[in-house]
């Protein structure tokens, strides 16, 4: 493998992280100037902004005729975001989950994950499928903003009645926010080009498919903004942001990134049989696992974070064994099927029973 491929990949990652940072900063200032609440900025602008690298890489790969990397990047990022980022954030400090996430956003994530599986069942994400997913993202964002503005108006009226009128803060210059957004987009476009080129050369050098590279190296690399945001939020004690960023990013990946990548692909995005049979079901299972764990007292303790990290390591190990055609793959798969998966089922069942009993006791 040439030194040029390594430099392209590393430099591409650096530009993606910097570009996402500038995009988030500029979009946050524009949203604040438009009167959007901090909650919505966190759930939409910040979460979507940290997914900008996934958008840049998947759309670029789709346009260049590399559908395996485009789809693998989205699926791998969603699995990585939940199992690795939430897991390591919970290890740093037990995470708190906002009630809205349990009641609204996590169920939506489960439904959208299942919808993507159904759309890919025929072997591809076509242009119509992609446009439908992207339209769903627009509708979701508009709905969240409207709900938040109504709630923000009620909170502001309540605050004013209790404490009097607030002093107006100095407005942020719109031109500065636009400058950050444009500069961030430019870096994302250039960084995605370099990262995709380097990743393709990685795949050729390792002798593995672009699917595996997309599910692992590219997915983890493009998720660096989410890693930095969630870990920093956990360290600073902003524990709800650490979780909300992941859920919002995963929704954006499925509806925005995959939707736009499918829409711009000349002949739609083919979905490999291995991805339809294994990786997409894992992504859906991860989303489903979020609901009872998030609902358990709206708190994610350290042991559940460790469990998430363990399953990400197990998933990645299987991908490596499968890619290298290692003879231990079949035995490993049997262990996962007959030991690990039932253990997960029992754990989730215990959590559900505890939640049901606690709610019953509170009602009584």
Secondary structure, DSSP 8 states (H G I E B T S, - for coil): --HHHHHHHHHHHHHHHHHHHHHHHHHHHHHHHTT--HHHIIIIIIHHHHTHHHHHHHHHHHHTT-HHHHHHHHHHHHHHIIIIIIHHHHHHS-EE--HHIIIIIHHHHHHHHHHHHHHHTTSEE-HHHHHHHHHHHHHHHHHHHHHHHHHHHHHHHHHHHHH----------HHHHHHHHHHHHHHHHHHHHHHHHHHHHHHHHHT--HHHHIIIIIHHHHTHHHHHHHHHHHHTT-HHHHHHHHHHHHHHIIIIIHHHHHHHSTT-EE--HHIIIIIHHHHHHHHHHHHHHHHSTTEE-HHHHHHHHHHHHHHHHHHHHHHTT-TTHHHHHHHIIIIIHHHHHHHHHHHHHHHHHHHHHHH-
